[in-house]
Amino acid sequence: MRDLLAKYSFQNFTQIESNQFHSSPDEIILLSIHELSHMYLTRGTSFGAFNFIIEEVKNHCINNLEFQKAERLNSLSKRLIESSDVAHECLSYYSQYAFIKVSKPNEYEVRLEELKKTDAYIAHKVYTIIDFLELDNWEEIFNSTLISRIARLAMNIEYQLLFNENILNEDYLVQSLLIEQGMNFNPNTRFIKLVRSLKKLLLQYSIEFITDKMLLEEANLNSIECNKERILEFFGYLRSIIIDYNYPIEPVENVIISTEKAETKIDVNRISEDDILETLDLIRPTVINTNYEHINLLNLDELQNIDGVFSSYWIIITGEQYLILFDDISFGKRYIFAVEKNTVKIALARYDLPVTVFIEDYDELLIRFPELIQKEIFIFNNEPYLSSKKFITTHLSEQGEIMFYSLNEEIIVVFIKLKDNAIFTMLHTKFSLQLIFKDIRKAIYKYINADNLIDGVFWKHDRDWWKYEDIIRSFTQTSMFNLSSGIPGLGHRILLEGF
């Protein structure tokens, strides 16, 4: 099994997936560069923004159990991804292999051959872009940002092509991408033409004289830069089309609000240490071994006849209904109940166990179920630290206690004590922890280290370590009884120094 996998999540961060037990942390920066390139094209171009909105609405439908709508949107998204994957993959692999050539020049040729052998399809898509790393002046080309510029030009299609009442009709979309307006609408076609144009221009001009206008004229293409005003205008138009198609508008409105509040991007030529740390904060670690068997049950009473180890349970809001999830951490089974409000009240009264909730549900659940405040609550968050910080500071305990568990070599589990009985929980890479370390040094948090197991905050009893290991098992959907030999226990408290 590969140690590390990565994917861009269509949100404002990338996902790095790790084998919990045998990972290769040296690869995390390479994969981060690759996935952050995807984010660069998705969040900063007109075509990418269109796909981003489709994904946001699709995920909203999935979370609210509107699966037919989600499937239709997923089909649209696949069309958009397929028609832009050459531009995406070329920029991502170019950035990744440029980093290898700079940092590990002896490995460059070997890694390139590995790519060709392990994924011929991707190698075929990116072979032309690799040519720019073979030239004598490859570093000058890389520093000029020419490759990222042509990727943006390819993805920044003219807005009038998106302002069409049929834009969410798959047949119209296919026709626009492949037949009628492919040269203007299809980023893959546009990117290939721009690569050819760049190669021609490099034979005629010095790198510093090649402009976007020259690239577009040589390729006979048009492109309009994606700025905040234009993208807000498009999102507003798309909102009306989404209403016509009877899709939910809440995710579009949320994106519009966040775009309106977005600050101007920093100058890429003046990147500070804080900017680098903020970029690393966008790397979200998940784990590969999430292999619980999911079992849907109709009645909460059915749980009484099941033998298993249940150390907590999830409560998730789905519109006006709820999901209750019980994880059997002994043999890796997740029992799922779709229930009404009264059943949640029964569960809270019946089971004397910690409750796990998602960050987006926490405040609303406290309003709907005031009795929840009597429970020990673990709040799971998978967003970057900086975007979660407002929530943390709003709910932080008086002392702001924090402790760390190690999942493996590159993933750290962070526990932060909030008011009442709530504990905020995050998975972080060792790189993205630096922002938290800075706040510990500023005395925003009080670090509770592992010198004394009974700390009176997190560990109040001599067997509380079980509770945190079990919570990690539930978060990562890993069972307690794994038959593989040599696999260590999941999660252990660690002492971090340097504060």
C-alpha positions in Angstrom: 0.0 0.0 0.0 1.2 3.5 -0.8 2.3 5.4 2.3 0.8 8.7 1.4 -2.1 9.8 -0.8 -3.3 13.2 -1.5 -6.3 15.0 -3.1 -7.6 18.5 -3.4 -10.9 18.7 -1.5 -12.5 21.6 -3.4 -12.4 23.6 -0.2 -9.8 26.0 0.9 -7.4 23.2 1.9 -5.8 20.0 0.6 -6.1 16.6 2.0 -3.0 14.4 2.8 -4.0 10.8 3.6 -1.6 8.7 5.5 -1.2 5.1 6.4 -1.6 5.2 10.2 1.2 2.8 10.9 3.8 2.9 8.1 4.0 6.3 6.6 6.7 8.3 4.8 6.7 11.8 6.1 9.3 13.0 3.7 6.7 12.9 0.9 4.3 15.3 2.6 5.8 18.5 1.3 5.9 17.2 -2.3 2.2 16.1 -2.1 1.3 19.5 -0.6 2.9 21.4 -3.4 1.0 19.2 -5.9 -2.4 19.7 -4.2 -2.0 23.4 -3.4 -1.5 23.9 -7.2 -4.9 22.3 -7.7 -6.3 24.8 -5.1 -4.6 27.7 -6.9 -6.4 26.9 -10.1 -9.8 26.1 -8.5 -10.1 29.1 -6.2 -8.5 31.6 -8.5 -10.0 31.1 -12.0 -13.5 31.4 -13.5 -13.7 27.8 -14.7 -12.4 26.5 -11.3 -14.8 28.7 -9.4 -17.7 27.2 -11.4 -16.6 23.7 -10.5 -16.1 24.8 -6.9 -19.7 26.0 -6.6 -21.0 22.7 -8.1 -19.0 20.7 -5.5 -20.2 22.9 -2.6 -23.9 22.4 -3.6 -23.3 18.6 -4.2 -21.7 18.2 -0.8 -24.6 20.1 0.8 -27.1 17.7 -0.9 -25.1 14.6 0.4 -25.0 16.0 3.9 -28.8 16.5 3.8 -29.5 13.1 2.2 -30.7 14.5 -1.1 -28.8 11.8 -3.1 -30.6 12.2 -6.4 -29.7 15.9 -6.7 -26.2 15.1 -5.5 -25.8 12.4 -8.2 -26.8 14.9 -11.0 -24.4 17.5 -9.7 -21.7 14.9 -9.4 -22.1 14.1 -13.0 -21.7 17.8 -13.9 -18.6 18.0 -11.7 -17.0 15.0 -13.4 -17.5 16.7 -16.8 -15.8 19.8 -15.5 -12.9 17.9 -13.9 -12.3 15.8 -17.0 -12.2 18.9 -19.2 -9.6 20.7 -17.0 -7.5 17.8 -15.7 -4.7 18.4 -18.2 -4.2 22.0 -17.0 -4.5 20.9 -13.4 -2.2 17.9 -13.5 0.4 19.6 -15.7 0.8 22.5 -13.3 0.8 20.3 -10.2 3.4 17.8 -11.5 5.5 20.6 -13.0 5.6 22.3 -9.5 6.2 19.0 -7.8 9.1 17.9 -10.0 10.6 21.4 -10.1 10.8 21.2 -6.3 12.5 17.7 -6.6 15.0 19.0 -9.1 15.9 21.9 -6.7 15.9 20.0 -3.4 16.9 16.5 -4.5 18.5 16.8 -8.0 20.0 13.3 -7.8 16.5 11.8 -7.5 14.9 13.8 -10.3 15.4 11.4 -13.2 14.6 8.4 -11.1 11.3 9.9 -9.9 10.4 10.9 -13.4 10.9 7.3 -14.6 8.8 6.0 -11.6 6.0 8.3 -12.7 6.1 6.9 -16.3 6.0 3.4 -15.0 3.5 3.7 -12.2 0.9 5.9 -14.0 1.3 6.0 -17.8 -1.9 7.9 -18.2 -0.7 10.8 -16.0 2.7 10.7 -17.6 1.2 11.0 -21.1 -0.8 14.1 -19.9 2.2 15.9 -18.4 5.1 14.9 -20.7 5.0 18.2 -22.7 5.2 20.3 -19.5 8.2 18.3 -18.3 10.0 19.6 -21.4 10.3 22.9 -19.7 12.3 21.3 -16.8 14.8 19.8 -19.4 15.9 23.1 -20.8 19.2 24.7 -19.8 17.3 27.8 -18.5 14.7 25.8 -16.7 15.2 27.7 -13.4 14.7 31.0 -15.1 11.4 29.7 -16.7 10.3 28.4 -13.3 11.0 31.6 -11.5 9.1 33.6 -14.2 5.9 31.8 -13.3 5.2 31.3 -17.0 3.8 27.8 -16.5 1.4 28.8 -13.8 0.4 31.8 -15.9 -0.6 29.7 -18.9 -2.5 27.4 -16.6 -4.5 30.3 -15.3 -5.0 31.7 -18.8 -6.4 28.3 -19.8 -8.8 28.2 -16.8 -9.9 31.8 -17.0 -12.5 31.4 -19.7 -14.6 34.4 -20.6 -17.5 35.0 -18.2 -20.2 35.4 -20.9 -19.7 31.7 -21.7 -20.8 30.9 -18.1 -23.8 33.3 -18.1 -26.2 30.9 -19.8 -29.5 29.6 -18.5 -28.5 26.1 -19.6 -25.2 26.1 -17.7 -26.4 23.3 -15.3 -27.8 21.2 -18.2 -25.3 18.3 -18.7 -26.1 18.0 -22.5 -25.5 21.7 -23.0 -22.3 21.5 -20.9 -20.9 18.6 -23.0 -21.7 20.4 -26.2 -20.0 23.5 -25.0 -16.9 21.6 -23.8 -16.5 19.3 -26.8 -18.2 20.7 -29.8 -19.5 24.2 -30.2 -17.1 26.3 -28.1 -14.4 23.8 -27.1 -11.6 26.2 -28.0 -13.0 28.9 -25.8 -14.6 26.8 -23.1 -12.4 23.7 -22.6 -9.3 24.4 -20.4 -7.5 21.3 -21.6 -7.7 22.3 -25.2 -6.7 25.9 -24.3 -3.8 24.8 -22.2 -2.3 22.6 -24.9 -2.5 25.5 -27.3 -0.9 27.8 -24.8 2.0 25.3 -24.2 2.7 25.2 -27.9 2.6 29.0 -28.0 5.0 29.3 -25.1 7.5 27.0 -26.8 7.4 29.1 -30.0 7.8 32.4 -28.1 10.7 31.0 -26.1 12.6 30.6 -29.4 12.0 34.2 -30.3 12.0 36.3 -27.1 13.8 36.5 -23.8 11.7 35.1 -20.9 11.1 38.5 -19.2 9.5 39.9 -22.4 6.9 37.2 -22.8 3.5 38.6 -21.7 0.1 37.1 -21.2 -1.1 39.1 -24.2 1.6 37.6 -26.4 0.7 34.1 -25.3 -3.0 34.6 -26.0 -2.4 36.2 -29.4 -0.1 33.4 -30.5 -2.7 30.8 -29.4 -5.6 32.8 -30.8 -7.5 32.7 -27.5 -9.2 35.1 -25.2 -9.0 35.1 -21.4 -10.4 37.4 -18.7 -8.7 37.7 -15.3 -10.8 36.3 -12.4 -11.3 39.2 -9.9 -13.6 39.5 -6.9 -16.2 41.7 -8.7 -16.5 39.3 -11.7 -16.7 36.2 -9.6 -19.4 37.7 -7.3 -21.4 38.7 -10.4 -21.2 35.1 -11.7 -22.1 33.5 -8.3 -25.1 35.8 -8.1 -26.2 34.7 -11.6 -25.5 31.0 -10.8 -27.6 31.4 -7.6 -30.7 32.2 -9.7 -30.0 29.2 -12.0 -29.6 26.9 -9.0 -33.1 28.0 -7.8 -34.6 27.3 -11.2 -33.1 23.7 -11.0 -34.5 23.3 -7.4 -31.0 22.9 -5.9 -30.3 24.3 -2.4 -29.0 27.8 -2.4 -27.5 27.9 1.1 -24.0 26.8 0.0 -23.9 29.4 -2.8 -24.9 32.2 -0.4 -22.2 31.0 2.1 -19.6 31.2 -0.7 -20.8 34.6 -1.8 -20.5 35.9 1.8 -17.0 34.5 2.3 -15.9 35.9 -1.1 -17.2 39.3 -0.2 -15.2 39.2 3.0 -12.1 37.8 1.3 -9.0 40.1 1.6 -6.8 41.0 -1.3 -4.2 38.3 -2.0 -0.7 38.9 -0.9 2.1 39.8 -3.2 3.8 36.6 -4.2 7.1 38.3 -4.5 7.0 39.3 -0.8 6.2 36.1 1.0 6.9 36.1 4.7 7.3 33.3 7.2 3.7 33.8 8.4 2.5 33.4 4.8 4.4 30.1 4.5 2.9 28.9 7.8 -0.6 29.8 6.7 -0.1 27.9 3.5 1.1 24.8 5.4 -2.0 25.2 7.6 -4.1 24.4 4.6 -2.7 20.8 4.6 -5.3 18.6 6.3 -4.3 15.1 7.3 -6.7 12.2 7.1 -6.0 8.5 7.3 -6.2 5.6 4.8 -7.3 2.9 7.2 -10.9 4.2 7.6 -12.4 0.8 6.9 -15.3 0.4 9.4 -18.3 -1.6 8.2 -21.3 0.7 8.0 -24.6 -0.9 9.2 -27.9 1.0 9.1 -30.4 0.2 11.8 -33.9 1.4 12.2 -34.5 1.5 16.0 -32.1 2.5 18.7 -33.2 -0.4 20.8 -31.5 -2.8 18.4 -28.2 -1.7 19.8 -29.0 -3.5 23.1 -28.6 -6.9 21.3 -25.2 -6.0 19.8 -21.9 -7.1 21.5 -19.2 -4.5 21.0 -17.1 -1.8 22.6 -18.8 1.6 22.4 -16.9 4.4 24.1 -18.7 7.4 22.6 -21.4 8.2 20.0 -21.8 10.8 17.3 -24.8 13.2 16.9 -25.0 14.8 13.4 -27.6 17.3 12.2 -29.2 16.6 8.8 -31.8 19.3 8.3 -34.6 18.7 10.7 -33.5 15.1 11.4 -30.4 13.6 12.9 -27.9 10.8 12.5 -26.7 9.0 15.6 -23.5 6.9 15.0 -22.2 4.3 17.4 -18.7 3.0 16.6 -17.8 -0.5 17.7 -14.1 0.1 18.1 -13.4 -3.5 19.0 -14.1 -5.0 15.5 -14.6 -1.9 13.4 -18.4 -1.5 12.8 -20.3 1.7 12.6 -24.0 1.5 13.5 -26.1 4.3 11.9 -29.5 5.5 13.0 -31.5 8.2 11.2 -33.8 9.6 13.9 -36.1 12.3 15.0 -35.4 14.8 17.8 -37.1 12.8 20.5 -34.8 9.8 19.8 -31.7 12.0 20.3 -33.2 13.0 23.8 -33.6 9.3 24.6 -30.0 8.6 23.6 -28.7 11.4 25.7 -30.6 10.2 28.7 -29.8 6.5 28.2 -26.1 6.4 27.4 -23.5 7.8 29.9 -20.8 8.2 27.2 -18.9 11.1 25.7 -20.7 12.6 22.7 -18.9 13.5 19.5 -20.1 16.3 17.2 -18.8 18.2 14.2 -17.8 21.8 14.7 -20.5 23.1 12.4 -23.2 21.4 14.5 -22.0 22.2 18.0 -23.7 25.6 18.7 -26.9 24.5 17.1 -27.0 21.2 19.0 -26.6 23.1 22.3 -29.6 25.2 21.4 -31.8 22.2 20.4 -30.6 20.0 23.3 -29.7 22.0 26.4 -29.1 18.8 28.3 -26.1 18.1 26.1 -24.1 20.5 28.2 -24.0 17.9 31.0 -22.1 15.5 28.7 -18.5 15.4 27.9 -18.4 16.5 24.2 -15.6 16.0 21.7 -15.8 18.5 18.8 -14.2 17.2 15.7 -12.8 19.7 13.2 -11.2 19.1 9.9 -10.7 22.8 8.9 -7.4 24.7 9.0 -6.4 26.1 12.4 -6.7 29.7 11.4 -10.2 29.3 10.1 -11.1 27.5 13.3 -9.5 30.0 15.6 -12.5 32.2 16.1 -14.6 29.3 17.2 -11.8 28.1 19.6 -11.3 31.5 21.2 -15.1 32.0 21.6 -15.4 28.7 23.5 -12.0 28.4 25.1 -11.7 27.4 28.8 -10.4 30.0 31.2 -6.9 28.4 31.2 -7.0 27.3 27.5 -5.4 23.9 28.2 -4.0 22.0 25.3 -2.3 18.5 24.9 -1.0 16.4 22.0 -1.2 12.8 20.9 0.9 11.2 18.2 -1.0 9.2 15.6 2.1 8.4 13.6 5.3 10.1 12.4 3.6 12.9 10.6 0.1 13.3 12.2 -0.5 14.8 15.6 -3.9 14.8 17.3 -4.6 18.1 19.1 -7.0 18.3 22.1 -8.0 21.8 23.4 -10.1 22.3 26.5 -13.2 24.4 26.0 -15.8 25.7 28.4 -17.9 23.3 30.3 -17.2 19.7 29.3 -16.2 20.3 25.7 -12.9 19.3 24.1 -11.9 20.6 20.6 -10.1 18.0 18.5 -8.0 18.4 15.3 -5.6 16.3 13.2 -2.5 18.2 12.2 0.7 17.5 10.3 3.8 18.3 12.2 4.3 21.2 9.8 0.9 22.8 10.3 1.4 22.7 14.1 3.7 25.7 14.0 0.9 28.2 14.1 -0.4 26.5 17.3 3.1 26.5 18.8 3.3 30.3 18.2 0.1 30.7 20.1 1.3 28.6 23.0 4.4 30.9 23.2 2.0 33.9 23.3 0.2 32.2 26.3 -3.0 31.8 24.4 -2.9 28.1 25.4 -1.5 26.4 28.5 0.4 23.3 27.4 -0.3 20.3 29.5 2.6 18.0 28.9 3.0 14.3 29.6 5.2 14.5 32.7 2.3 13.7 35.0 -0.5 11.5 33.6 -3.1 12.7 36.1 -3.3 16.4 35.1 -6.8 17.2 36.5 -7.8 18.6 33.1 -7.7 16.0 30.4 -6.7 13.0 32.5 -8.6 13.0 35.8 -8.5 9.2 36.4 -5.7 6.7 36.0 -7.4 5.0 33.0 -8.4 8.1 31.1 -5.8 7.4 28.4 -8.2 4.8 27.1 -10.8 7.4 26.5 -8.6 9.5 24.2 -7.2 6.5 22.3 -10.8 5.4 21.8 -11.9 8.8 20.5 -9.0 8.7 18.0 -10.2 5.2 16.9 -13.6 6.6 16.3 -12.3 9.6 14.4 -10.1 7.5 12.2 -12.4 4.5 12.1 -9.8 2.1 13.2 -10.6 -1.0 15.2 -8.9 -2.0 18.4 -8.4 -5.7 17.5 -6.2 -5.6 14.4 -4.7 -9.0 13.6 -1.7 -7.6 11.8 1.5 -8.2 13.7 3.8 -5.4 14.7 1.1 -2.7 14.7 1.4 -0.4 17.7 -1.4 1.0 19.8 -3.3 3.8 18.2 -2.4 7.2 19.5 -0.2 8.0 22.5 0.3 11.1 24.5 3.5 12.9 23.6 5.8 15.6 25.1 6.6 18.4 22.7 9.4 20.8 23.6 10.6 24.2 22.5 8.0 26.5 24.1 
